[in-house]
Amino acid sequence: MLQTALHYSHTLIKEVLQPGDNAIDATMGNGFDTLFLADLVGKTGKVFSFDVQEQAVKTTQEKLIAAGLDTRAQLYLQGHETLGEVLDPDFSIKAAIFNLGYLPKSDKSIITLPSTTKKAMTEILLRLVPRGRLILVAYYGHVGGTEELDMVRNYCEALPQEQFSVLNYQFINQKNQPPILFCIERKKP
Ligand SMILES: C[S@@+](CC[C@H](N)C(=O)[O-])C[C@H]1O[C@@H](n2cnc3c(N)ncnc32)[C@H](O)[C@@H]1O
């Protein structure tokens, strides 16, 4: 059976993320991705997670503690666009994930935005190592979602093919705007 965009995002990360690597969860939310990444980076790797909602940090911290993985992740109550203030320009990132949109069952007015998402993507690509992957799962059914989806698509399409391979994965015959996945992989120099 074909994988959903969400499921496929994890498959794509599992293929590259290994113990000792660094990873980014750019939209922490309820912490599912942070937990997934923390498991993969092992004891010697690190996950850096961002969200603008206090509740997201709290929920994620609780999940990590319950799983015994809290030492593997650094949680930031600040926007992903500030990533450059937290990580040096030469810091190596192997995998990063964004779930764009709003947190289900939460304040629907708190959404990711094109300008800040773009800034964060640029900061991550600067640090992405060869064979590293930046993945975006774009939910776009809400007000403002289409603008962000357009930005991501345009940004991805403009990346130089000598440096990056970009994959687009989506179901094209489904109702209710299922999420669309983008995966940017840095090529070997
Ligand atoms: C679709 S949810 C993420 C779901 C999450 N991956 C999970 O496992 O539950 C989007 C999240 O992005 C967060 N967000 C909105 N603007 C942000 C920003 N500038 N930086 C980081 N997170 C942001 C929202 O607060 C929300 O929690």
PDBQT file of the ligand as one rigid body, heavy atoms in Angstrom, charges set to zero:
ROOT
HETATM    1  C1  LIG A 201       1.330  20.808  12.020  1.00  0.00    +0.000 C 
HETATM    2  S1  LIG A 201       1.929  21.309  13.577  1.00  0.00    +0.000 S 
HETATM    3  C2  LIG A 201       3.313  20.253  13.867  1.00  0.00    +0.000 C 
HETATM    4  C3  LIG A 201       2.991  18.850  14.328  1.00  0.00    +0.000 C 
HETATM    5  C4  LIG A 201       4.171  18.115  14.930  1.00  0.00    +0.000 C 
HETATM    6  N1  LIG A 201       5.175  17.780  13.956  1.00  0.00    +0.000 N 
HETATM    7  C5  LIG A 201       3.765  16.898  15.733  1.00  0.00    +0.000 C 
HETATM    8  O1  LIG A 201       4.459  15.875  15.669  1.00  0.00    +0.000 OA
HETATM    9  O2  LIG A 201       2.783  16.978  16.459  1.00  0.00    +0.000 OA
HETATM   10  C6  LIG A 201       2.688  22.871  13.220  1.00  0.00    +0.000 C 
HETATM   11  C7  LIG A 201       3.395  23.481  14.419  1.00  0.00    +0.000 C 
HETATM   12  O3  LIG A 201       4.190  24.576  13.951  1.00  0.00    +0.000 OA
HETATM   13  C8  LIG A 201       4.264  25.515  14.994  1.00  0.00    +0.000 C 
HETATM   14  N2  LIG A 201       4.769  26.798  14.489  1.00  0.00    +0.000 N 
HETATM   15  C9  LIG A 201       4.105  27.846  13.933  1.00  0.00    +0.000 A 
HETATM   16  N3  LIG A 201       4.978  28.822  13.588  1.00  0.00    +0.000 NA
HETATM   17  C10 LIG A 201       6.228  28.367  13.923  1.00  0.00    +0.000 A 
HETATM   18  C11 LIG A 201       7.529  28.922  13.818  1.00  0.00    +0.000 A 
HETATM   19  N4  LIG A 201       7.757  30.118  13.287  1.00  0.00    +0.000 N 
HETATM   20  N5  LIG A 201       8.569  28.176  14.285  1.00  0.00    +0.000 NA
HETATM   21  C12 LIG A 201       8.373  26.944  14.814  1.00  0.00    +0.000 A 
HETATM   22  N6  LIG A 201       7.150  26.386  14.951  1.00  0.00    +0.000 NA
HETATM   23  C13 LIG A 201       6.091  27.088  14.496  1.00  0.00    +0.000 A 
HETATM   24  C14 LIG A 201       2.842  25.562  15.535  1.00  0.00    +0.000 C 
HETATM   25  O4  LIG A 201       2.819  26.100  16.826  1.00  0.00    +0.000 OA
HETATM   26  C15 LIG A 201       2.466  24.064  15.485  1.00  0.00    +0.000 C 
HETATM   27  O5  LIG A 201       2.710  23.443  16.708  1.00  0.00    +0.000 OA
ENDROOT
TORSDOF 0
